[in-house]
Every structure is written in C-alpha cells, then in structure tokens.
Amino acid sequence: MQLEQHLNEISLLGSPRRKEFGALLVQKKTVGSETGHKKVAALELKKLLKTDLLIPYRNYVQPENGVGAQMSFAEFMQTRPDGGEVLLNERTGKPLAWADIFQAMGADPSKLLLNELASMNDDFRLIVSLVVTDCFIKGFSETTTGQPPLWSDVCFSTGVATQFDEIRKTWFKFQGAPTLTAEGENFPEASISLGTEVIRLEKRGLTLRLTTEFARSNPLDIIESWLVELGRMYQYLENNRCVDTLINGDLAGGVNAAPVIGVLDPTVGLQYQDLLNCWMVGDEIGEQFFTMISGRTIGSKIGSLDEFKQRQLGKPSILVENHQPEPSVMSRFVSQQVPDNQLLLVDRSHAIRQRIFIPLRVDRAFKPENWTEGITIGYYTGFERVADKACLVIDESLAFANHEFPQWFTVGGSRPY
C-alpha cells in the first residue's frame, strides 16, 4: 500500500506533474514518441552545440514570453521535453551527458580551470553558467544518498508555472452530500471558485564570490564540490519552507493550517494506537496519511515503537493485506520546523505543490576592483496547500478526548472560511 513517489509522473490530462530542479530523468516517461534521435560524433557536436542544444535549452527554461521551466542542462540533453532531437553519442548510442561535452572539447574537467573555460574562443565558453547551474542543481535536488529531498518528495506536483508572483487562493466548497434524488429534485451542489485570499511567492537568491586566484588555481571538479554544497544549503531552506507551509498553511494568520488532534493518553504520549486512529479515519474520508514528518524527539519515539521495528519472532495466524487502513511502508522525515511534541501526517498525493514564477537562473559578473567573479543564483517560487484534509498534526501533550478530529473531516467536508 505504499504511495510511490512518481506514481503519477503524468497527469490525467497528459501533462508532466514533476518539473523540479533537475532531478535527473524524472521526466523520462513524458518524452513524446515524436522526439527523434540522432547520433553525433565529437567533431559534429562541436558544430551543433550552440544551435541544437544551448539555444533550445535557454528558450525552454527562460523563454522571452512565458514562465519557463526548472531543469538541468544534463536532463534537457537526455530527454528533450521541447520536442527536439535527442543527440546520441555515436560510439555508445546513449544520450549525451556532460562527459561527452568535455570529450568533444578535448578537455579534462579535473585539469580545466574555470577561467580557461570562460576564455575559450569557440561555443564551449558558453557552457560556463550551465556548469554552475547543474552543479548547484545536483546539491539542490538530491540528498547525499541520491534520493529526492523532502521538499520534492512530499510535493505531488512541482514546477507548476504561474504568471504572477502572487496567487489567489482557490476555494472548494461542498454543500450536502451525493444523495438519492427523486424526479425533478435538485442535486447537491459543489463549487470551486477564487477567493480573496492571496498566496505570495518568495524570491530566493545568493551571490557567490570566487576570487581570481581561486578560479585560476582550482579545476572544475574542485569548484564543483563547493557549488554542490551551496545547492544543499538551498535544499535545506526549501525543506523548511515546505514543512512550514504544510503545518501553518499558505495563508496569512494560519487560516488553512493543519488541524491538530490529541493522543489517547497524554501521560504516555504518542502510541501506535494514535497513528492507527488517524489511518482509519483517513481511510473513511479518502486520505492516506502515509508520510510522517517530525522533530528529533518524536522521531526517536517513533523509531522505538515495536510496530516500527523488524519483527524477529512470531507470525500472524491471518495475514491482513488487502485494503488495510494502515500502510505497509511509510516515508519518514525529520525537520526542525515541527515542534518537539508534534507529529505531522501527510497524504502527499494531493497535499501540497510547488508553484514557480521565475525558474532558476544563474548570472555572472566580474568585479574589477577586487578581482572577484560573482555568480548569482536565484529563483522565485512558493508552496501551495491544496487539499485541506490531507495534513494532520498529532500533539502528544493534548488529550484526544478534548481535541478530536475537526467536524469537517467528513466526505465532502471543507474547512471553515
């Protein structure tokens, strides 16, 4: 019953759901059959680099009109979501990667200096900002183990474009429930409309200063490590933004904050029964609270529960698998944004998505007065809560008898507005 991360890579209407910062080949299943393939040799790649790769990539991620997309150059080369030809290595038959670019260049990234790359007299000098972008993306979109980070894994949709830096909140209201109606009687009504509440997206950026001495004495593979580390710093910030939106909502004043319930026995604290209670209610109303986010205190307690440990002895007489309300596998994250006495449960199939106003962009500028190369990395994004019942907080300091599920936790129920 595990909810797979990329179960719905493509929406019901055929559009990609996930377009985050270069999680490599996350869109591999969205490439249309009309996308052609063409084998190229190193010498030919040198001639085609600008016209067949660099310009199409720039037009795709930062077009003159429209929002653009968030994608690494490496992923773009291997998937061509713009419909262009996927260029293949003539010898291996595989889509081009960074190694093929350097091979065509006749350069070794472990020896090539950044300023040498920038001063080349051919089109290869144009890839400087792309090298910086992809190094940053690697740190931003992957954990040290190569897995998607919290912000990406919890979002059911990423890279959703918006043409404005603020979004009017959409409301879903349902009056009544689907019922048996007689001839001539009106059906119950549901409405989806724009409200007056506004979500503001946020611009994030940082300028990294590289001294000329550093750029002239360190090859690309050394600089790469620092850029990846910078990306991991941004990843940490995005994780916190995502969790904060899940807990407090995306509206001022916490109007759509996650509901808080208590536990069966506050003197004992969080128990497995408290989780089972949430899973059963979720099963009744169509929510799967199969992702847990907590601080270190509750995280340690969860890891100590017998139900979450590997059983060494004993076997049930009846194996309950089909249609059970509790999950067989759960995703679990630790975040300092969650208070020590609380546990956040999320149905990540429709709880939150990432909206994007301006995708990741990298700009370079030389500062002659101190001989430093400035590399500015910035983007304009935000997180949007979607389903109000898809998030739930358990507070082990509160009694469930006094802090039960909200009255609107019903099929068709909607939060008060």
Helices and strands as residue ranges (DSSP letters): E 37-40, H 42-48, I 49-54, H 55-61, H 73-79, E 86-89, H 98-105, H 114-118, G 123-127, H 128-141, H 150-154, E 157-161, E 166-175, E 189-200, E 202-211, H 212-217, H 220-248, G 252-254, E 260-263, H 272-285, E 291-294, H 296-304, G 306-308, E 331-334, E 342-346, E 352-367, E 372-385, G 388-390, E 391-399
